[in-house]
């Protein structure tokens, strides 16, 4: 009996497919996609017999992986890439970044800067980013223009900016934007108190209530520098993490960013409360903040994802670079060459980050039923051959220049290294205008 092939939107054949969760690498298999979702992973020959795809993509030398997830960034700050380099964090913020924002921050700045970030991230295989910045309505519009998945922070501070006047104003404006995007499958939201040193106890209390009522993650810088800890001891007579513990912030919905300076008790506290950490190794090094104890975190079972931070302090939104650097730092700091093997690093850039955001059932692995957020990486070039272990190659050999195709929710966003968004000329003009404006201000 002959079975009529099922008509589907997309069939992707690849030399290898890294499912990630479970930890399986399929060889010469295919992924069937329909209406934005993964239908099946099966041998390529069987897939060709079973399905009649509208589009058939054959990737003879590629590994197909879940779309990478940038667990922490400030997307619009791409317009300030290289504006003030080689400075410690507080000098960088107080004397350069915050003054530049005071002079230039607007919805248009955020829209153009986020479009630049989306273009860079998609070309590097990133399909989802967790943002912390102002004017989330502008960031949402930019992400939508590129068909990118975004978790947008409702950034909260006590002091005024061109976006809002005080903590309540930040939250109220952010919650209004969230209401506008309810039901949008690609745009979600986090509560984003900037840091303990910029947010008051009463604001953290309101944020906790909102997190519990709306089931929103809390995304917050924590223990980035020694100075931050010293100031907290002076002002609050306790370290920042202990203060957050007392305020009820710590739990499975909490994403701590950086987490560089932690004592053994704090590591245990993060593990016991089920917090997640966004590890940003390049930013930590560039701002001389220090070395996060990631190998110890993983040994304790703490969920760790990878972030780039903003392009103003990195200066790239490149998760391939973060994967390789995170692996090397963990080995060098621990003295254990087996620390954070490639498979663990790939999980940090995919399913771990998805779980931190509460999106683990939707993205982060190549699994039937999940959204088809996918990235194809060419391992057939001279620079990537021979290839004995494709997952090891992803971390130790390949770079974002090896990304050839990217899909978000089943829609192709990058095809043969070409970004499919239509506004490249307009974006180029916007970048030039902002550069001129920022240079005049310096």
N, C-alpha and C positions, 0 to 999 in steps of 0.2 A: 504494500500500500504506500503510495507516494503522498508525502505531507507537503502541503503548499507552504512555501517560506513565509514567515511573518514579516510584514513591512514595518521597518523601524526608521528612525531618523539618522542614526549614525552607527557605524561599525569601525572600531579602531583595532587593527592588528599591530602587534609590536613584538620585537625580539624577546623582550622581557617585560613583565608587568609586576611591579612591587605593590602588593595589596596593602602592606603595612600592618593592618589589623584584620585578620591574623598575619603573623610574620611569615608570609609565603611569597616567593618570587616564582611566577609562572614563566615558562619558556614557550615561545611560539604560540601564544594564546591571543584571544581577542576580547574586547569589552564591547558589549552591545548597549546602546543608549537610545532611550525613547522618551520624548516629552520631558527632557532634562534629567532623567533618572537612569541609573545603571540597572539594566535588566539582568545581565549575566556576565560571568567570566568563563570562557570555555575554549577548548582547543580551536585554533584558527580554521582548520578544515571543517570541523563540525559547525562552527559559527557561519561559514559561508553557505553551508547547506541549509541551515535553520532560518537564516534571516535574509531579507531583501532590503538593504539599507538605501536610504536616499543619498547618503554620502558614505563612501568607503575609503578609509585612510589606512595605508599600509606603511609601516615604519620598520624597515628591515634591520636597522642598526640601533634602534632606540630602546630606552627603558621608559615605560609609562608609569608615572607615579601620581599620587594624589596631589592636587594643587597645594602649593606651599602656603602656610598661614603665618603672617607677620603679627606676632602677639603683642607688639608694642611699637607704635610709631607716632610721630606728629607730622602727618602727611604734608600739610600746607607749608611746613618749614623747608620744603625742598627749594623754595624761592630764596632761602637764606643759606644755601649750600656754600660753604667756604667763606661766609661773611666774616667770621671771627674764629680763626683756628689757633690751636696751641695755647689754650688758656684753661685754667682750672674752672670747675663748674660754676661756682658762685660769681667769680669775676666775669665769666662768659655770659651768665644770665643777667646780672645786675647792670653791667656796663655796656653790653652790646645787644643781646637778644631782646630783653625787655624794652630798652629804648627804641629799638627798631620796630618792635610790635606796636608800641605806643604811637609811633609816627605813621605806620603803614597799615596796621591791621584793619581789615574790612571784609565784608562778605565776598567782594570780588577778589581780594587777595587770597582768601581761603579757597575759593572756587578754582582760580588759576593754579595755585600751588598744589592743590589736591589732584587736579588733572595731570600736572607734571608727574606727581608721585605715582598715580595710577598707571600712567604710560610706562614709567620705569619698572614698577613692580610687575606688571603683567608680562613685559618682555623678559623678565627674570623668573617667570614661573610662579609668581605669587598670585593667588586667586582671591585671597581674603586678607584684610588688614584690620587690626584693632587700633583705633585712633584715639588720641587725646589732644583736642585742640578746640578752637572757638568756632562760632558760626556753623554748627553741625548741619544746618539746612543747606549751606553751600557745599560742604563736603559730601553730603548725600547726593546732591545734584551732580557733582563731578563723578562720583563713583557710578551713578546710574548712566551717565554719558558713555562710560567705558564698559558697562555691563559687568562691573566688578562687585564682589561681595564685600561688605564692610560692616564692622561693629563700631559705632561712633560713640565716643565718650561724651557724656554730659559734664564737661569740664567745669570744676568748681574751685574758686579761690575766694579769699576774704576781701581782696583789694580790687579796685575798679580797673577795667581795661576798656578799649573801645567797644567791646562786645557787651559787657554787663557791668552793673554798678556795685553789687555785693553778692554774697553767697546765694541768698534767696533769688535774686534776679537771674544768676547763672542757671540755677536749677529750674526755675519756672520757665525760662526761655527754652531750655533743653527739653523739658517734658512736653512742651507744646510741639516741638519738632518731632518728637517721638510719636505723638498722636497722629501727625500727618502721615507717617510711614507705617502705621500698624497694618499688617497684612502684606507688606512688601517682602517677598521671599529672600531678597538679597541685602536688605538694609536692616540691621539690628542696632541695639544701643546698650551701652554700659554706663553706670554711674562712675564718674572719674574725678574724685577729689585729687587735686594735683599732688599733694604731699602733706605729711604731718606738719611741716614747718610753714605751710601756707593755708591751712584749714583748721578752724576752731573746733573745740569739742562739740558745741551745739550743732554745728553743721554736720559733723560726722554722725551725730545721733539722728538727724533728719535723713541722711543718706542711708543709714541702716534700716530705718523704717521703710523708705522707698524700695530698697533692695528686697526686703521681705514681702512687701505688698505686691510689687510688680515682677518679682523673680528676675532681677537684673544683676549681673555681675558687678563687683566693685573693683575698679582698676586704678591703682595708686602707686606712685613712686615710694620706695621704702628702703632705708639704710643704704643710700647710694654713696655717701661720703662720711668720713669720720667727723667732719665739721657738723653735719646734720645731727649726728648722735650727741656730740658735745653740746650743741645748742639746746637740744631736747632735754638733756640732763640739767642744764642751767635754768631753763624756763619751766619745765614740768617735773623735774626731779625723777625722771624715768626715761628709759630709752624709748625711741618711737614705737617699736613693735609692742613693747609692754603697754604703752599708752593705748594703742589700737586694740590690744587684747581686752583691756579694761572697758573700752568703749563698745565692745561686742562686734568689731569689724571682721575678725578673723574667722574663716570658715570656708567651706567648699566654693562659695561664690566670690572669694577674695583672690585677686591677682596682684601680687606684689611685684613691682618692677625694679629691676637691678638686684636688690638684696645682696649687696656686696659684703658688708661688714656684719657678720652674724656670729654670735658666740654659740657654744654647744646647746645651751638651754633654748636659745631662739630657734635653732634648727629643729630641735625636738618639738617646740611649740608649733612651728609651721607644719610639721608632719602630723602631730596629734590633731590639729584643727582642720586638716584637709585643704590647706591653702595651695594655690598654684603660684609659680614664679615665672616671670618673663625675663629670661636671661639675654642680655644685650652685650655680648663680649667686646665688640669693636668700640662701642661708645664708652664702655667702662675703661678701656685702655686709653682711648684718645683723650678723655677728660682726666686721666690719671686717677680715676676713682678707686681702682684696685681690682682684685680678682675674686669673683664670686665662687664660693665653694660648691660647685655644681656636682662634682663626683660624690661628695658627702650627702648632698640633697637627694640624689638618686638612690644612694644606698639606704637612706631613711624612707624611701618611698614617696618623696615629695614630687608632685607633678610639675615638670619643668618644660616650658616651651621656649621658642627663640623669637627674639625681636631685633629689629635694626636700630631702634630709636629713630629720631628724626635725621634728615640728611644734613641738618646744620651741625650735628655732632657726630657724624659717622665717617665719611660723608656720602655713603651709598645706601640704597635700599636693596640690599643684595643678600638674600638668605643663603645662597651657596657659599658666599664668603663667611657668613656667620656660622654655618654648619662646620666648615673646616676649622675655623679659629676656635670654636667651642670644643671640638674634639682634641685639638692640639693642646689647648690650655689645660683641659682636664687631665691629660696624660702627664704633662710637664709638672703641674702643681701637685698631683697625687703621687708621682713617682711610679705610676702603674701604667704600663703601655696598653693594658687591656681596659683601662677606664673609658667609658663612653664609646663603645664600638660603633661602627657606622650605622648599624640598624637602629640603635638607640638614638643616635643623632637625627636620623630621618624621622623617627617618631616625634622627637621634640619639635621638628619643623612642620608636623602634620597633625597626627591624632592627639598628641599631648596638648597642643595649642587649641585644637577643636574642643577637647574636653574642658579646658580652662574656661572657654567662652560659653559653655553649655550647648555646644553645637556638635558634640561627638556622635550623635545619632544621624546627623545630616551630612557632615563632611569629615575629612581627615583620613579616610581610607577608601580603597577601591572595593566597595562591597555592594552587592545587589540591594536595591532599595534606596541607596543614598543618592544625593545629588551628584551629577557628573561634573565635578570640579577636578580637572585633570591637567597634567603637564607632561609633555613628551621631551625627552632629553636625548640628544644624539651622542652615542658613544662609539661612532664609527669613524671619527676623524683620526688623523695621524697622532694628534696630541692625546687621544684617549685609547689608543690601541697598544698592545693587546689588552683585552678585558677578561680577567678571570673571575671577578666578583663585581657585578654591576652596581650593587648597593655601596660597596666600598668605593667604587669609582665616582659615584655621585658626590661623596663627601671629600675624597682625597685627590681627585683628578679633574672632574668636570667643573665648569663654571657657568654662570648665567648665559654666557655666549653660546652654550650648547643647547639651550632651550629653543625648540623649533615650533611647537604648537602648544596652545593653552586653550582650555575650554572652561567656562564657568556656567554651571547649571545646564550643561549640554550645548551651550552656544560657543562657537569658535571666536575667540578674542585675538589670538595670535596664530597666523597661518604661514608656515615656512618663514618664520622670523619676522613677518610683517604684521604690525599692529593694525587691526581692522577698524579702529575708531577713525572717524572721518574729519577730525578737526585739527590735523597736525599743523597746517599753515597758521591757523588762528592761534594755536597754542604757542608756536614759535614767536609770533608777534607779541603775545602777552608776556612771555618770559623776558624778552628784550626790554619791554617797557618797565617791568618791575626791576630788572637789573639796573637800568638807568636811574630809576627813582631811589633805589637803595644806595647806589654809589654816591649820589648827590648828598644824601643824608650823612654819610660816614665822615 
